[in-house]
């Protein structure tokens, strides 16, 4: 089975940067990053499969997803943080497809909180 652990969240001022990490055990076909604000549905922000990446239009240019194969870890680099980026960020694994659709992912980490203040 696949286990995922997210780290790297914290409190940051607008304009700052964070690197979120997703440490995975087991084989993963696709790893996606999602975020959730209380009362809202999960929103896909980025995903990676092999050498290919996908980004939501709202984060393109500010977020970068990458993979360290030796560590079996996927990173999400977030730049130019905005207050609207405040959310719990989750990584997830899918064997079925690689798309920014939460319902298609099979395994989820526990989440890491990102809080952005002015």
N, C-alpha and C positions, 0 to 999 in steps of 0.2 A: 504494500500500500504506500501511498504518498503522504508525507507529513511536511507541513510548511510552517515556518516560524518567521514572522516579520519583526524587524527592529529598526530603529533610527528615527522614530517620531519624536516630537518635542514641541516647545513653544518658541516661535520665531517672529520677528517683526516683518512687516511688509517689505518686499524687496530682497529678503534674505533667501538662503538656499538650504536644502536638506537632501541627504541621501538616505533613502529607505532600502533595506535589504530584505530579501526573501530567501532563507536557507531551506533547501529542499532535500528530502531523502526519497530515494526511489526514482524511477524513470518518469519524466514528464514530457509530453508531446508539445504542450503549449502552456506558458505561464502568463497570466494576466494580472494587472493591477486594477483594483476597483476602489471606489470611495463611497462612503455613506454618511449623510447628514441625518440626524434624528428626524423621523417623520417622512423621509424621502426614500425612494427606491435606490438600490445600488447603481452606481454610474461607472461604467467602464472607462478607464483613462488611457491604458496602454496594454499591449500584449506582444509577446515575442515567441516565434517558432523558428528553429534553425537560425538562418540569417535574416529572416524577415521580421519586420516590426509593424505595428498598427498603433495609431494614436487617435484619440478623440479630437475633433476639430477645436474644442475649447482649450486644449492643452498643447496642441502642436506648436513647437517652437520654444516652449518653456520646460517641458518634461522630456526626459530621455530614458528609455529602457535599454538595459544591456545585460549580458550574461557572462559569468565567469565559470566556464565549464569545469575547471579543475576543482573549484569549491562547490560546484552544483548550486550556485547562488545567482539570483536575478536581482538587479538593482533598479531603482527608480530615482533618478536625479531630478529634483524639482528646483527650478530657478525662478527668480522674480516672483516670489510668493505673494499672493493676494489674500485678503481676508476671505474671499469666496472659496479658497482652497482648504479652509478649515473643515476637517472631516476625520472619520476613522478610515484608514487605508488598509485594504486587505489584498493579499496575493492569493491567487487561485490557480489550480491546475486542471487541464482538460485533456482528455484523450479523443474527443469527438471532433472538435473543430477549433479554430483559433479566430475568435471574433469577440467583440466587446459586448457580449450578451451574458449576463450573470447566470441565467438559467442553464446554460450549456456547460458550466464548469462543475467538476465533480468533487474537488477537494479544496478546502479553504483554511487559511491561517487564522490566528486569533485576532488579528488586527493591531494597528499601532496608531495612536492619536497624533494628529498634526493640528496645532492651533496657531493661527496667524493673527497678530494684533497690529494695530496702527502705531 
